[in-house]
Amino acid sequence: MNLLKPKAIEPGARLGVVSPSSPINADELEKGLAPFYQRGYQIVLGEHALARRGYLAGTDEQRARDLMAMFAREDIDAVLCARGGYGAARLIPYIDPAVFRNHPKLLIGYSDITVLHLWLQRHVGLVSLYAPMPITMTRRIPEHAMAVFWRALEVPEPLGELPPWDASYRTIVAGKAQGRITGGCLCLVADSIGTPYEIETRNAIVVLEDVEEPPYRLDAMLNHLKLAGKWEGCRGIAFSEDTRWEQRVKAEEPTLTPDEVLDDYFGSLPQPSMAGFPFGHIHDPLTLPYGVLAELDSERGKLTILESATVPR
């Protein structure tokens, strides 16, 4: 499938805000949108952006309609997901690839939004941004991470070497490899197997992260992907963190560490791999453009984005 690139945006543009997954309250959303207002963006809320149905932000049909409506509207320049949580996978039967193909725009979000990134890659070929959302921005994100975020949205050029700061990392298998970026939150990536949005890892640099998963769950998900053949054709693997995993292990409970689990699965592979690549559910998350060509240097802990994610306006 040909790669489809959205237009870059700039201050003054109109961002459509949708809630494809879990609900967000009005105060949280307003606080999380403050950086966008301060930079000069206009905000348009989806009809059901503040809806609530249990652990979902409205019905599946409402959330799907909001998402497609924001892509279809000519007065909306990019689409921002309010938060993750759970529920994006329930939209798959209700969203039409033609809407996204005919109105290519940046989709911005992470965590549960992994589902939509994978679906867009498989069914539309649209580049999208695995990036902080308003719920993330209710806390302060360090300026070095925000600088990458704004550049990804606003500058139609390759992002270059990431992270641009000196971040700690761990090489699992040293080497360099080029491929197109895919991946996301590990539990959603594993859940994609056998679905219409199943992750395609052939010739890809696979980036993975998760939050609050005990090591045995991390093990199970990586094993699921191994048995599905997802490591065989990939070019390289960059894992971030299993953030706050210690909270899921009882005192004196026998366990492996996440590092030991990663070594078990990636240490014997020929592809370059690393841990500690800073994106996802962490303090200073990188913004990553999905679908573009990149080079992983696992010995240096760097991912160089070789291709622009957007085209000029």
C-alpha positions in Angstrom: 0.0 0.0 0.0 1.3 3.5 -0.9 2.2 5.7 2.0 -0.2 8.6 2.5 1.1 11.6 4.3 -1.1 14.3 6.0 -0.4 18.0 5.8 1.7 19.6 8.5 -0.2 22.0 10.8 0.7 25.3 12.4 -0.5 27.6 15.1 -3.9 29.0 14.2 -5.0 25.6 12.8 -8.2 23.9 14.0 -7.7 20.7 16.0 -10.7 18.3 16.3 -10.7 16.6 19.7 -12.3 13.1 19.9 -12.5 10.4 22.6 -12.3 7.0 20.9 -11.6 5.1 24.1 -12.3 5.9 27.7 -14.0 9.0 29.0 -12.4 12.2 30.1 -13.9 14.9 32.4 -14.3 18.5 31.3 -11.7 19.8 33.8 -9.1 17.3 32.8 -9.6 18.0 29.1 -9.5 21.8 29.5 -6.2 21.5 31.5 -4.7 19.2 29.0 -5.6 21.5 26.1 -3.9 24.5 27.7 -0.6 23.9 25.8 -2.5 23.9 22.5 -4.3 27.1 23.3 -1.1 28.8 24.5 0.6 27.9 21.2 -2.3 29.5 19.2 -4.3 26.5 18.1 -8.1 26.5 17.8 -10.0 23.6 19.4 -13.2 22.0 18.2 -14.7 19.3 20.5 -16.3 16.3 18.9 -20.0 15.9 19.7 -19.3 13.1 22.2 -15.8 14.1 23.3 -17.1 14.4 26.9 -19.7 11.5 26.8 -19.6 8.7 29.3 -20.9 5.2 29.2 -19.3 3.2 32.0 -15.6 2.9 31.0 -16.3 4.1 27.5 -16.7 7.7 26.1 -20.2 7.0 24.7 -21.4 4.2 22.5 -19.2 2.6 19.9 -21.2 4.2 17.1 -21.0 7.6 18.7 -17.2 7.4 19.1 -16.8 6.1 15.6 -19.0 8.9 14.1 -17.0 11.5 16.0 -13.7 10.2 14.6 -14.9 10.0 11.0 -16.7 13.4 11.2 -13.5 15.1 12.3 -11.6 13.6 9.4 -14.3 14.5 6.9 -14.7 18.1 8.0 -12.9 20.5 5.7 -12.5 23.1 8.6 -10.5 20.6 10.8 -6.8 20.4 10.2 -5.8 17.5 12.5 -7.4 15.1 14.9 -6.3 14.9 18.5 -7.4 12.0 20.8 -8.3 13.2 24.3 -7.0 10.1 26.0 -6.5 6.3 25.8 -7.8 3.8 28.3 -9.9 1.2 26.5 -12.4 1.0 23.7 -10.7 1.9 20.4 -10.8 -1.7 19.1 -14.6 -1.6 19.4 -14.7 1.1 16.7 -13.2 -1.1 14.0 -16.6 -2.4 12.6 -17.9 1.1 12.3 -15.1 3.1 10.6 -14.7 3.4 6.9 -11.2 3.5 5.3 -12.4 5.7 2.5 -13.2 8.6 4.9 -9.5 8.6 6.1 -8.1 8.0 2.6 -10.0 10.8 1.1 -9.3 13.3 4.0 -5.8 12.5 5.2 -5.0 14.3 8.4 -2.7 13.8 11.4 -4.1 11.5 14.0 -2.4 12.2 17.4 -2.5 9.8 20.4 -1.0 6.8 22.1 -1.7 4.0 24.5 -5.1 2.5 23.4 -4.9 4.6 20.3 -2.4 2.0 19.2 -5.4 0.2 17.6 -6.2 3.1 15.3 -2.5 3.6 14.3 -2.3 -0.1 13.3 -5.6 0.0 11.5 -4.6 3.2 9.6 -1.3 1.5 8.6 -3.0 -1.7 7.3 -6.2 -0.2 5.7 -5.3 3.3 4.7 -1.5 3.6 4.6 -1.8 6.9 6.5 1.1 8.2 8.6 0.0 9.0 12.1 1.7 10.2 15.3 2.2 8.1 18.5 2.3 11.1 20.7 1.2 12.7 24.0 -2.5 13.6 24.4 -4.4 16.1 26.5 -4.7 13.6 29.4 -0.9 13.3 29.3 -0.6 17.1 29.3 -2.5 17.5 32.5 1.0 17.0 34.0 4.1 18.8 32.9 6.0 17.2 30.0 9.7 18.3 29.9 10.5 20.8 27.2 12.9 18.5 25.4 10.0 16.1 24.7 7.6 18.9 23.8 10.0 20.3 21.3 9.9 17.0 19.4 6.1 16.9 19.7 5.6 20.4 18.1 8.2 19.7 15.4 6.4 16.5 14.4 3.2 18.4 14.0 4.5 21.6 12.4 7.6 20.9 10.4 7.3 18.8 7.2 10.8 17.5 7.4 12.4 14.3 8.9 12.7 14.4 12.6 16.2 13.2 12.5 18.0 11.5 15.4 15.8 10.6 18.4 16.0 11.1 21.3 17.8 14.5 20.8 18.7 14.3 24.5 21.1 12.0 26.4 18.7 9.3 27.6 19.7 6.1 29.4 19.2 2.9 27.5 20.4 -0.7 27.3 21.6 -2.5 24.2 20.2 -6.1 23.9 21.6 -6.9 20.5 24.0 -4.4 18.9 23.6 -3.3 15.3 21.9 -1.0 12.8 18.8 -1.6 10.7 16.4 0.4 8.6 12.6 -0.2 8.4 9.3 1.5 8.7 8.1 2.3 12.2 5.2 0.4 13.7 4.2 -0.9 17.1 2.8 0.8 20.2 1.4 -0.4 23.5 2.4 -4.0 23.8 -0.9 -5.3 25.1 -2.8 -3.7 22.2 -0.2 -5.0 19.7 -0.6 -8.5 21.1 -4.4 -8.2 21.0 -4.2 -7.3 17.3 -3.2 -10.8 16.2 -6.0 -12.4 14.2 -7.9 -9.1 13.8 -8.5 -6.8 10.7 -5.8 -4.5 12.2 -3.1 -7.1 12.9 0.3 -5.6 13.2 2.6 -6.0 10.1 6.2 -6.4 11.3 7.9 -7.4 8.0 10.7 -5.0 7.2 9.7 -2.8 10.2 11.3 -1.2 13.1 9.0 -2.3 15.9 8.7 0.0 18.9 7.0 -1.3 22.0 6.0 -0.1 25.5 3.5 -0.8 28.2 2.4 0.3 31.7 1.8 -1.6 34.9 2.1 -5.1 33.5 3.6 -7.8 35.8 6.6 -9.6 34.1 4.6 -12.8 33.5 2.1 -10.8 31.5 5.0 -9.1 29.6 6.3 -12.6 28.9 3.0 -13.9 27.7 2.5 -11.1 25.3 6.0 -11.3 23.8 5.6 -15.1 23.5 2.2 -14.6 21.7 3.9 -12.4 19.2 6.8 -14.9 18.9 4.4 -17.8 18.2 2.6 -15.6 15.7 5.9 -15.2 13.8 6.1 -11.4 14.3 9.8 -11.3 15.2 11.0 -13.2 12.2 10.6 -10.6 9.5 11.2 -7.4 11.4 14.3 -5.3 11.0 14.8 -4.2 14.6 13.1 -3.7 18.0 13.2 -0.8 20.4 11.4 -1.3 23.7 10.7 1.6 26.1 9.6 0.5 29.5 7.0 -1.5 31.3 6.3 1.5 33.5 5.5 0.9 37.2 5.7 -2.9 36.8 6.9 -3.3 40.4 3.4 -2.2 41.6 2.0 -5.5 40.1 4.4 -7.8 41.9 3.8 -8.8 45.6 6.6 -8.7 48.1 8.5 -12.0 48.1 6.7 -13.2 45.0 9.1 -15.0 42.7 9.5 -13.2 39.4 11.7 -12.4 36.5 12.5 -8.8 35.8 11.3 -7.1 32.6 15.0 -6.9 31.5 15.3 -10.7 31.9 12.1 -11.3 29.9 13.3 -9.0 27.1 16.6 -10.7 27.0 14.9 -14.1 26.8 12.9 -13.0 23.7 15.3 -10.6 21.9 18.7 -11.6 23.0 19.0 -14.6 20.6 17.5 -12.8 17.6 19.8 -11.5 14.8 18.0 -8.2 14.6 19.3 -5.2 16.6 17.3 -4.5 19.7 17.4 -2.3 22.8 15.5 -1.3 25.9 14.9 2.1 27.4 13.9 4.0 24.2 12.0 6.9 25.6 8.4 6.9 24.4 5.0 5.9 25.7 3.9 5.9 29.4 6.9 7.7 30.7 7.9 11.2 32.1 9.3 12.5 28.8 7.8 10.7 25.9 9.0 11.1 22.4 6.6 11.6 19.5 7.0 8.9 16.8 5.6 9.0 13.2 4.2 5.6 12.3 4.8 4.3 8.8 7.9 6.4 7.9 11.4 5.0 7.2 13.8 5.1 10.2 17.2 3.6 11.2 17.7 2.0 14.6 21.2 2.0 16.1 20.8 -0.1 19.1 24.4 0.3 20.2 23.9 4.1 20.5 20.3 3.9 21.7 19.1 6.1 18.8 16.3 6.0 16.2 16.9 8.3 13.2 13.8 9.3 11.3 14.8 9.4 7.7 11.6 10.5 6.1 9.1 13.3 6.7 5.8 12.3 8.3 3.9 15.2 6.7 3.8 17.4 3.5 3.7 21.2 3.5 0.4 22.9 3.7 
